[in-house]
């Protein structure tokens, strides 16, 4: 009996040491670069959507971050190939935030290459956004009517301002962002409803989770936190509206770390994790990215937030397959889902991972 107990304790100790070693390894800079290159390579070899699709807007944001981190010429060639395929143009809907998400990458590449053909289509589509009323307002009353839009469009407008010096683009962003905030932000929960269909009315009626809580979608709020990081990264320190965005970012970050689960991951439903077993890669990736960015830019307190980032990055890496596929990624949808597994992948899951890695590697641990 004692012998069996000793063997069991040795096995448990060995497993503990192995897990600790793995958790340490994922923070080594060379290992982060290697994993980022593997994830980028796998996803680039397994395309799934039109190049200008919103899914690729998130993915290629991560691809560019991977280039900045690794300086891989292969990744740069992939970014140039993207632009050649799309002629550096957005999607077809000038007023839909999804269709200008890819323009973030165009603008990032333009900053390096200074080729006007990489810039002009973005200027043209944003000018239309400023001067024409499109279908989104007619259908929904506001232009950015769903929370994901706050990742898709604001960084594009902020990057364009920084490149051109035209502050009217930021004024447009401020107007549309405020409309979305006023409609969807829950000032008590410090989270965004996905869209108006998930709001609770004055009588307490509306969609709820099995535990009676409001529905707050992990990836949707991940889009927002990541989008705020990308927006703040471009805004001038003295920009009048910056304090609003920074306070919103801090409020959300403080809430998000309270919803992280013991395995370091976030569930697809933030307030009812028990109904959604299994961590979700894309939401987790965006939270790790957004929180690590805040630490690196001295907006978030390192002592408070670093433990969450460490747990999140270690957990996120358990979802990556040996070949670089990022599993446990919830499929396209507008709400928390359960229909995904270790084999489930989407391009935005890889994008979120790459963005997270690009900030984790900068942390002073």
C-alpha positions in Angstrom: 0.0 0.0 0.0 2.8 2.4 1.0 4.7 1.5 -2.1 1.7 2.2 -4.4 1.1 5.5 -2.6 4.8 6.5 -3.2 4.6 5.6 -6.9 1.4 7.6 -7.2 2.9 10.6 -5.5 6.0 10.4 -7.8 3.7 10.2 -10.9 1.8 13.3 -9.7 5.0 15.1 -9.0 6.4 14.3 -12.4 3.2 15.5 -14.0 3.3 18.7 -12.0 6.9 19.4 -13.0 6.1 18.7 -16.7 3.1 21.1 -16.6 5.3 23.7 -14.9 8.0 23.3 -17.5 5.5 23.6 -20.3 4.1 26.8 -18.8 7.6 28.2 -18.5 8.5 27.2 -22.0 5.6 29.1 -23.6 7.0 32.4 -22.2 10.5 31.9 -23.8 10.8 34.5 -26.6 12.3 32.1 -29.1 9.4 29.6 -28.4 6.8 32.4 -28.8 8.3 33.3 -32.2 8.4 29.7 -33.3 4.8 29.1 -32.3 3.6 32.3 -34.0 5.3 31.3 -37.2 3.8 27.8 -37.0 0.3 29.2 -36.4 0.7 31.7 -39.2 2.0 29.2 -41.6 -0.7 26.7 -41.0 -3.5 29.2 -41.3 -2.0 30.8 -44.5 -2.0 27.4 -46.0 -5.6 26.7 -45.0 -7.6 29.7 -46.3 -11.3 29.7 -45.7 -12.9 33.0 -46.8 -12.7 35.8 -49.3 -9.4 37.7 -48.7 -11.3 40.9 -47.7 -13.8 39.1 -45.4 -14.1 40.3 -41.8 -12.7 37.0 -40.6 -9.5 37.8 -42.5 -9.6 41.3 -41.1 -8.9 39.8 -37.7 -6.5 37.1 -39.0 -4.3 39.5 -41.0 -4.2 41.9 -38.1 -2.5 39.0 -36.4 -0.3 38.2 -39.4 1.0 41.7 -39.5 1.7 41.5 -35.7 3.6 38.3 -36.4 5.7 40.1 -39.0 6.5 42.9 -36.6 7.5 40.2 -34.0 9.5 37.9 -36.3 10.5 40.0 -39.3 9.8 36.9 -41.4 10.1 37.6 -45.1 7.7 34.8 -45.8 5.0 36.6 -43.7 5.7 39.9 -45.5 5.3 38.1 -48.8 2.0 36.8 -47.6 0.9 40.3 -46.7 1.9 41.6 -50.1 0.1 38.7 -51.8 -3.1 39.6 -49.9 -3.0 43.2 -51.2 -2.4 41.9 -54.8 -5.4 39.7 -54.5 -7.7 42.4 -53.3 -6.0 45.4 -55.0 -5.9 46.9 -51.5 -9.6 47.3 -51.6 -12.2 46.8 -48.9 -15.3 44.6 -49.1 -18.3 45.8 -51.1 -20.3 47.5 -48.4 -18.8 50.9 -47.7 -20.9 51.4 -44.5 -20.4 48.0 -43.0 -17.6 47.8 -40.4 -16.9 44.2 -41.4 -15.8 45.3 -44.8 -13.1 47.7 -43.7 -11.6 45.5 -41.1 -9.0 44.3 -43.6 -8.0 47.9 -44.3 -6.1 47.9 -41.0 -3.6 45.6 -42.5 -3.4 47.6 -45.8 -2.6 50.7 -43.7 0.1 48.8 -41.7 1.8 47.6 -44.8 1.5 51.1 -46.4 3.5 52.5 -43.5 6.3 50.2 -44.4 6.2 50.4 -48.1 4.8 54.0 -48.7 3.0 52.8 -51.9 0.0 55.1 -52.7 -2.0 52.2 -54.2 -2.0 50.6 -50.8 -3.6 53.7 -49.2 -6.0 55.3 -51.7 -8.8 52.7 -51.6 -9.0 53.2 -47.8 -9.2 56.9 -48.2 -12.0 56.5 -50.8 -14.1 54.2 -48.8 -13.9 56.2 -45.6 -14.8 59.4 -47.5 -18.0 57.6 -48.6 -18.6 56.5 -45.0 -18.4 60.2 -44.0 -20.6 61.6 -46.7 -23.2 58.9 -47.6 -25.9 57.3 -45.6 -25.9 53.6 -46.2 -28.1 50.5 -45.5 -26.9 49.9 -42.0 -28.5 53.1 -40.6 -31.7 52.4 -42.6 -31.9 48.9 -41.1 -30.6 49.4 -37.6 -30.7 53.1 -36.8 -27.0 53.4 -36.3 -24.0 52.4 -38.4 -22.0 50.2 -36.0 -25.0 48.4 -34.5 -23.1 45.3 -33.2 -20.3 45.2 -30.7 -17.8 43.4 -33.0 -17.8 46.5 -35.2 -15.6 48.2 -32.5 -12.7 46.0 -33.5 -13.4 46.1 -37.2 -13.6 49.8 -37.9 -12.2 52.2 -35.3 -8.5 51.1 -35.7 -8.9 51.6 -39.5 -10.1 55.2 -39.0 -7.4 55.9 -36.3 -4.6 54.5 -38.5 -5.8 56.6 -41.4 -5.8 59.7 -39.3 -2.2 59.1 -38.1 -1.1 58.5 -41.7 -2.8 61.5 -43.3 -3.1 64.0 -40.4 -6.8 64.3 -41.3 -8.6 64.5 -37.9 -12.1 64.3 -39.5 -11.6 60.5 -39.6 -11.3 60.4 -35.8 -14.4 62.6 -35.5 -16.3 60.1 -37.6 -15.0 57.3 -35.3 -16.1 59.2 -32.2 -19.6 59.7 -33.5 -20.2 56.1 -34.5 -18.4 54.6 -31.5 -20.5 56.7 -29.1 -23.7 55.5 -30.7 -22.6 51.9 -30.2 -21.6 52.5 -26.6 -24.8 54.3 -25.8 -26.9 51.4 -27.2 -25.0 48.3 -26.1 -22.7 49.0 -23.2 -24.0 47.7 -19.8 -22.7 50.2 -17.3 -23.3 47.9 -14.4 -21.7 44.8 -15.9 -19.0 46.7 -17.8 -19.6 44.5 -20.8 -21.2 44.9 -24.3 -24.3 43.2 -25.5 -23.6 41.7 -28.9 -26.5 43.8 -30.4 -29.9 45.2 -29.5 -31.4 41.7 -29.6 -29.5 40.8 -26.4 -30.6 43.8 -24.4 -32.9 43.4 -21.3 -35.8 45.8 -21.3 -37.1 48.0 -18.4 -39.4 45.1 -17.3 -36.5 42.7 -17.1 -37.6 40.9 -20.2 -35.1 39.6 -22.8 -32.8 36.7 -23.6 -30.9 35.2 -20.7 -28.6 32.4 -20.0 -29.6 29.2 -18.2 -28.5 30.6 -14.9 -30.7 33.7 -15.4 -27.7 36.0 -16.2 -27.6 38.4 -19.1 -26.0 37.1 -22.2 -22.5 38.5 -22.8 -20.6 36.8 -25.6 -16.9 36.2 -24.9 -15.7 36.8 -28.5 -17.8 39.8 -28.9 -16.3 41.5 -25.9 -12.9 40.2 -26.9 -13.4 42.1 -30.2 -14.1 45.3 -28.2 -11.2 45.0 -25.8 -8.8 44.2 -28.6 -10.2 47.0 -30.7 -9.8 49.5 -27.9 -6.2 48.5 -27.5 -5.6 49.0 -31.3 -7.5 52.3 -31.2 -5.6 53.6 -28.2 -2.3 52.6 -29.8 -3.0 55.1 -32.5 -4.6 58.0 -30.6 -2.5 61.0 -29.7 -2.0 61.3 -25.9 -3.7 64.8 -26.0 -6.7 63.7 -28.1 -9.8 65.1 -26.3 -11.8 61.8 -26.5 -8.9 59.6 -25.5 -9.8 59.7 -21.8 -13.3 58.2 -22.7 -11.7 55.3 -24.6 -9.1 54.7 -21.9 -11.6 54.7 -19.1 -13.8 52.3 -21.0 -10.8 50.0 -21.7 -9.9 50.0 -18.0 -13.4 49.2 -16.9 -13.7 46.3 -19.3 -10.3 45.0 -18.3 -11.1 45.0 -14.6 -14.3 43.0 -15.3 -12.7 40.6 -17.7 -10.1 39.3 -15.3 -12.8 38.4 -12.8 -14.4 36.1 -15.5 -11.3 34.0 -16.3 -11.6 30.4 -15.4 -9.2 28.2 -13.5 -7.6 26.8 -16.6 -6.7 30.4 -17.7 -9.3 30.4 -20.5 -12.6 32.3 -20.9 -15.8 30.5 -21.8 -17.9 31.5 -24.8 -20.5 32.9 -22.4 -18.9 35.2 -19.8 -21.6 35.1 -17.1 -22.6 31.5 -17.4 -19.4 29.5 -17.9 -20.8 26.4 -16.4 -23.2 26.0 -19.3 -20.3 26.2 -21.8 -17.6 23.7 -20.9 -14.3 24.0 -22.7 -12.2 27.1 -23.2 -12.8 29.2 -26.3 -9.7 30.3 -28.3 -10.7 33.5 -30.0 -12.2 35.2 -27.0 -9.3 34.1 -24.9 -6.8 35.3 -27.5 -8.2 38.7 -27.7 -8.3 39.1 -23.9 -4.7 38.0 -23.6 -3.8 40.4 -26.3 -5.8 43.3 -24.9 -4.6 42.9 -21.3 -0.9 42.3 -22.3 -1.0 45.5 -24.4 -2.3 47.4 -21.4 0.6 46.2 -19.3 3.1 46.9 -21.9 1.8 50.5 -22.4 1.6 51.1 -18.6 -2.2 51.6 -18.7 -2.9 48.5 -16.6 -1.3 47.7 -13.3 1.2 44.9 -13.9 0.9 43.4 -10.5 -2.9 43.1 -10.9 -3.1 42.0 -14.5 0.1 40.0 -15.3 -1.2 36.8 -13.4 -4.3 36.7 -15.7 -2.2 37.2 -18.8 0.2 34.5 -17.8 -2.6 32.0 -17.1 -4.3 33.0 -20.3 -1.3 32.6 -22.5 -0.4 29.2 -20.9 -4.0 28.1 -21.3 -4.3 29.4 -24.9 -1.2 27.4 -25.9 -2.9 24.1 -24.8 -5.5 24.7 -27.6 -2.9 24.9 -30.4 -2.2 21.6 -32.3 1.3 20.4 -33.1 0.9 21.5 -36.7 -0.1 25.1 -35.7 -3.9 24.8 -36.0 -5.7 26.8 -33.3 -8.5 24.5 -32.0 -11.4 25.1 -29.7 -12.4 28.2 -31.7 -16.1 28.9 -31.8 -17.5 29.0 -35.3 -19.0 32.1 -36.9 -22.1 33.2 -35.0 -23.7 36.0 -33.0 -23.9 34.4 -29.6 -22.3 32.0 -27.2 -22.2 28.5 -28.7 -21.4 24.9 -27.5 -20.9 23.3 -30.9 -17.2 23.3 -31.2 -14.3 21.0 -30.1 -10.6 20.7 -30.1 -10.8 20.3 -33.9 -12.8 23.4 -34.5 -10.8 26.3 -36.1 -11.4 29.6 -37.8 -9.0 32.1 -39.2 -9.8 34.7 -36.5 -8.8 32.2 -33.8 -5.3 32.2 -35.4 -5.4 36.0 -35.7 -6.2 36.3 -32.0 -3.4 33.9 -31.0 -0.9 35.9 -33.1 -2.0 39.2 -31.7 -1.7 37.8 -28.2 1.8 36.4 -28.8 2.9 39.8 -30.2 2.3 41.4 -26.9 3.2 38.6 -24.5 6.6 38.4 -26.0 7.2 42.1 -24.9 6.3 41.5 -21.3 9.0 41.8 -18.7 8.1 38.7 -16.6 
